[in-house]
Amino acid sequence: MTANGSAPSPLRVAIIGSGPSGFYAAEALQKQDAAVEIDMFDRLPTPFGLVRGGVAPDHQKIKSVTRIYDRIASHPGFRFLGNVTIGEDLTRDELRRHYNAIIYAVGAPADRSLGVPGELLAGSHAATEFVGWYNGHPDYRDRTFDLSQESVVVVGMGNVAIDVARVLARTVDELVKTDIAPHALEALRESKVRDIYMLGRRGPAQAAFTNPEIKELGELIGADIVVSPAELELDEHTLKYLAETEEREAEKNLRTLEHLATIPRSGKPRRIHVRFFVSPLELHGSGRVERVLLGKNRLVPGTNADLRAEATGETEMLSAGLVFRSVGYLGVGVPGVPFDSRSGIMPNTAGRVLSPSGAPSVGEYAVGWIKRGPSGVIGTNKPDAVETVEALLEDAGAGRLPVVVEAGRAGIHRLLAERGTRVVSFDDWRALDALERSLGAAAGRPRLKFTRIAEMLGALGPGRSQGVGGTHHP
Ligand code: NAP
């Protein structure tokens, strides 16, 4: 079979990962003229990646983006194969024999560490674990967090740090209206958390959060926000940067923070303290974290146009029984596929994965966080995916894609059936989705999530067509 994209021999593309970047890659393929068959794989039985497992439960509106993904999944020629792990259930070489092109949309599931003494003490966690836990991600279902602590530190000034601080600060009445996982709701119901300290190593103009997110922190029912005017004072380097840059987010954030600093505390049960120019130097405690030693920073010009934090030598001790490091996600490689573990991405140019020699690894592409690193919002993945698909189509047009040597979809079915993999189709997912929503409706909540893979598969029952779910695309 050739990869000419004509109707009798459509272009066969595997997309690995069903988060936003994977779906936008599928959409870009569907929007071009050539005939294309798309098989989208995910290691979980549920699609949508971080929209289900990352977006905060109190941001339900953002989750409605899945309606677009539902439309993409309804397109003829699209098939979802959930509960299939590449590298375990199927190898990269098997994929290469069955598809003309593979698009990796595997995101960045790990986290960066701080590299400070005491980071491994009990009570010190990656924010990504907490996010996965409250969102019911099966990998984090059984994590525990000591919410009997009154003082919590969140290291980082990005949108994930804000999500964590906000979820900790929400009242149970607010959380019950969301799709937060039932186990997390029950644990947060008993929370004794009073003070949440967000720590930024640089200044307010360098904060990574976006403006609506910081504004929202000032509007919480159950928590006051505490910002020190002294920490909003700008140094000469920042003033120069602000005068020269066309970028407006920092200016907007400064105005918001200045406003928040004027709001007097109103005695709400919780407080979110937004602190700048501080880095955790050490986590202290006997057996578990009890205190964090903070070093104060000033800004100095970095190697590029940016300003970096430099220690002043001054320190401060902060009591905290729970610490979340929220200093960025990190990509993880797929067995056999080129990967740069330092940057956490698949080396690529315009989405073409590069082999160690620097030449393109023929027929392999990357989109989303595994392509560019963990940055941007959901919509950033759309132009990112379009760029990659343009490269793929250019390669297809130039006859550079590998020829498929194995029988089409039936071959993949057969391999997975032989291995006893219970493939979850998009119809199966629709059934699970309906079940979660109806369980939620009975409890007065948007949905009650299944949080264990065995529960999801149990609810679906055995697969059709020799373990391969899905009826409309043979
Ligand atoms: P992020 O935006 O890259 O923020 C990481 C933060 O960690 C920065 O403040 C960074 O400070 C800090 N940091 C890094 N290394 C540090 C260290 N060693 N010590 C102290 N601080 C350190 O990452 P994120 O918050 O994980 O978010 C990932 C992406 O998802 C972002 O693009 C974000 O906008 C997006 N997201 C969006 C939403 C939303 O739209 N509501 C929600 C969640 C996530 P420096 O700047 O000094 O490096």
Residues whose N, C-alpha, C, O or C-beta is under 5 A from the ligand:
A	BS01	NAP	L114 G156 M157 G158 N159 V160 A161 R201 R202 Q206 A208 S326 V327 G328 Y329 P374 S375 G376 V377
